[in-house]
Amino acid sequence: MRRSSRKRGRSTVRARKVDFSDIPEATDEQLRVMRRVGRPPIGAAPCHLIAIRLDPRVLQRLRREARQRQVGYQTLINEILAGHVRRLA
């Protein structure tokens, strides 16, 4: 059975364009004091954001293991993959 790629509850109608013409440009002072929004990079080189498909049972087990180790499941996946890559070298 093939699933639709459309997510439930999301409208396929495009949003109307917003007129931003009346918003003034930011000054140099405003730009200088602005801070980055979002997750800060961890370590010397920021990690790359990717999408990966995992078997639901595998993901469930990884999440359970991550909770036991008190780390995030994505951190656990990265540690497992990094260990594997080190063994290959």
Buried (B, 14 or more C-beta within 10 A) or exposed (E): EEEEEEEEEEEEEEEEEEEEEEEEEEEEEEEEEEEEEEEEEEEEEEEEEEEEEEEEEEBEEBBEBBEEEEEEBEEBBEEEEEEEEEEEE
